[in-house]
Amino acid sequence: MATALFAKRAPFAIEKTSALFRSSFSFLRNISTTTPINSSAENAAAAGGEAKKPKRKKKKNLFEVAQFLPNWGIGYHMAKTHWTGVSYEITKINLYKDGRHGKAWGIAHKNGVPAADAPKK
């Protein structure tokens, strides 16, 4: 008899405790995401008169781009973003130990036509 009574009330008790946990976690999440009204960082920024500028994203060099290409980009045409109509077809790459720097050779191309016969360092 007691077990039957407990079995009937068990789903109600579980719902009540789960609702309590949800509301308490919701309350904690709201507290942790709000910003304080007077923070020391805001006071320091106001005193200095400078606003924080977002950092610029570091641009990748040739070797950081070529490492994801097949055969380290040999045979691919590469150019800087501000070069118009000029590119280099990579013929050889010599990497330093860190893998982010090294030497590269390639044939210069202007408007899709090779500008020189020999590779340029």
N, C-alpha and C positions, 0 to 999 in steps of 0.2 A: 504494500500500500504506500509506504513512504517512498519507495523507488519510483512508483508510478507518478506520484505527486511531483517528485523532483524532476522526472523526465519531462513532464508537461511544462515546468517552469524554466528548464534549462535553456531553451532557445531565447526566451525573453531576457534572461540574465546575460546571455552572451551578447545579445544585441545592445543591451544597456551598457555593458562594459566596453564594447567596441566603439560605441558612440562617445563614451567618455574619453577613450584614448584618442579618437580622431579629433575631438575638440581640443584636447590638451596639446596634441602635436601641431594642430593648426595655429593655436595661440603661440606656441614657441616659434614656429616658422615666421609668423608675423612680427614677432619681437626681433628676431635675428635679422630680418631683411630691412627693417626701418633704419633710417640714418639718424644719428643724434642731432639735436638742434644746434648746439654750440660745440663743434669739435675743434680740437687744437689745430688740425690741418687747415680748416677754413680760417681760423684766426691768423695763422702764419701766412697764408696766402693773401689775406686782406692787409696785413701789416707790410708785406713785401710789395704789394701792388702788382704782382705778376700772377697770371693764371697759368695753370699747367697746360703745356702744349702736348698733344699726342705725339708719340714717337713715330718717326718715319720708318717704314719697312726697309730693311737692308736689301739692296739689290744683289742678285746673284752674279758671280763672275762666270766666265766661259766654262771653267772646269766644273762648277757646281751645276750648271745646266747640262753639260755634256755627259755627266756621270749616269744620268737616267736614260740616255739614248743608247741604242744598240751599238756595240763596238766603240764606245766612248765618243760617238758623234763623227767618226771618220767617214768622210764622204758627204756629210750634211753641210748645207749653207747656213752660216751663222752671221748675225749682224747685231749691232747695238740698236736700241729702239729709235734713236734720233737719226740714224743713218738712213738716207733715202736713196734707193737704187744701188747701194753698195753692200756687198757681202763677201765673206770668205768661205771657200770650200775647204774644210779641214782635211789635211792629208796626213798629219802626224801629231801625236800628243806625247809629251814626256812629263809624267807627274812627279812631284816631290812626295816625300813620305807622308805628309799630312793629307794628301788627296784633294786638297782645295786649291793648290797652287801648282805651277809648273810652266812648261814651255809648250807652245803650239805653233805649228806651221800650216799654212794654207795658201791657196791660190785666190788672189783678189778677183772679184767679179763686179763689173759695173753694168747695170741694166741687164743682167743675166748673161753677159758676154765676158769671157775671161779677159782680164786686163793685162795679165802677164803669163808667161809660159812656165816660169820656175816658181816653186812655193816660196812664200815670204814668211819670215819668223814673226 
